[in-house]
Amino acid sequence: MAQFQPVVPQLHPLLQITVRVAPALAVGAIALGVRRIINITGGHFIGQSPSGIALAGVVLPGGADWQLVRADNVALLEARYTLQTDDGALIYVQNQGMRHGPPEVLAALARGEEVDPASYYMRTTPTFETGAPHYGWLNNLVAVGSGLRRADAVVLDFYWVS
């Protein structure tokens, strides 16, 4: 009998997305933590498909990140937004993850300061949906992301998993 083993996943660059955001709206304390809504005002992206085809475009305004900040100060991220490629295709992104770090680093981020992303943890698991046939491969891949927070934007590097 063959002794097969699972394939060891590897990461490959997919997209870098800069998502411009409005100031956070504080819904306030709820049973599970503090709810914040951060509206998406635009942005841009650039990257390449697994077969090496370049893709680029804009982040359309109108999405948001519906964050829940737990009592332990971990922010649970749940962003939904739409990408529009340079050739007009629409791609829906749902990106979930978490951000946490030392209290002083999180306080600096809250003040809008530039902070070394190595000093905190911001990882996500994006999924994609599109009806555009030439981008349909996005519907069928697993991706992970790493992010950094700026005063008015979030920069996300997405990687597809082989």
Disulfide bonds with the S-S distance in Angstrom:
none
